[in-house]
Amino acid sequence: MLLSDVFVLLILCLLAWLWWLDRGFKQAAYKKCKQYCEQTNVTLLDDNIYIKKIGLRKNTNGQWKLYRCFRFEFTSTYEQRYQGTMETLGHNVINIKLDPHRI
């Protein structure tokens, strides 16, 4: 096995590990989003959230953390779909917004 083969294998393993970590974080974010929807008496539609933005931002302590903005759809009356966003910084949810909707 050549050194270049080992290097390519190492890069592939690193990418697989990063993908695995990201999936775990997305599942945790989904659970938090679903809990928030239940607390506000709305229904998360399609049982899905997706990443709208990703980047680096500083937290209140001045440390760089991974920023993610998730998008999701919800309903309150089962007649109309509304949009919502959830922002995370590191492993912490910093903001969840729901579009104006009927109660």
C-alpha positions in Angstrom: 0.0 0.0 0.0 1.4 3.4 -1.0 1.5 6.4 1.2 -0.9 8.2 -1.1 -3.4 5.3 -0.6 -3.1 5.6 3.2 -3.7 9.4 2.9 -6.8 8.9 0.8 -8.1 6.3 3.2 -7.5 8.6 6.1 -9.3 11.5 4.4 -12.3 9.2 3.7 -12.4 8.1 7.3 -12.3 11.7 8.5 -15.2 12.6 6.2 -17.3 9.6 7.3 -16.6 10.6 10.9 -17.7 14.2 10.3 -20.8 13.0 8.5 -21.6 10.7 11.5 -21.2 13.6 14.0 -23.4 15.9 11.9 -26.2 13.3 11.6 -26.2 12.9 15.4 -26.4 16.6 15.9 -29.2 16.9 13.4 -31.2 14.2 15.2 -30.7 16.1 18.5 -31.8 19.4 16.9 -34.8 17.6 15.5 -35.8 16.4 19.0 -35.5 19.9 20.4 -37.5 21.3 17.5 -40.3 18.7 18.0 -40.4 19.4 21.8 -40.7 23.2 21.1 -43.5 22.6 18.6 -45.4 20.5 21.2 -44.9 23.1 23.9 -46.4 25.8 21.6 -49.3 23.6 20.5 -48.3 23.3 16.8 -47.5 20.2 14.8 -44.1 19.7 13.1 -44.9 18.6 9.5 -43.1 16.0 7.5 -41.1 15.0 10.6 -38.2 16.8 9.1 -35.8 19.8 9.5 -33.2 20.8 7.1 -30.1 23.1 7.2 -30.6 26.5 5.7 -27.2 28.0 6.7 -24.0 26.8 8.2 -20.9 28.8 9.3 -18.7 29.9 12.2 -19.7 32.6 14.7 -18.4 33.7 18.1 -20.4 32.9 21.2 -20.8 35.2 24.2 -17.4 34.1 25.6 -15.7 35.0 22.3 -15.1 31.4 21.3 -15.7 30.3 17.7 -18.6 27.8 17.4 -20.4 26.1 14.5 -23.5 28.0 13.7 -26.4 26.2 12.0 -29.8 27.6 10.9 -32.5 24.9 10.4 -35.7 25.3 8.6 -38.9 23.4 9.2 -42.6 23.5 8.4 -45.4 23.4 11.0 -49.2 23.8 11.2 -51.6 24.9 13.9 -54.9 24.2 12.2 -54.0 21.3 9.8 -55.1 23.6 6.9 -52.1 25.8 6.3 -48.3 25.2 6.4 -46.1 27.8 8.0 -42.3 28.1 8.2 -40.1 28.1 11.3 -36.4 28.5 11.9 -34.2 27.2 14.7 -30.7 28.6 15.2 -27.9 26.7 17.0 -24.5 27.7 18.1 -22.3 24.8 19.0 -24.7 22.4 20.8 -27.0 25.1 22.2 -30.2 26.3 20.7 -30.0 30.1 20.6 -33.3 31.0 18.9 -36.5 29.4 17.5 -38.9 31.5 15.5 -42.3 30.6 14.1 -44.0 32.5 11.4 -47.2 34.2 12.4 -50.0 31.6 12.4 -53.5 30.9 13.4 -54.2 29.5 16.8 
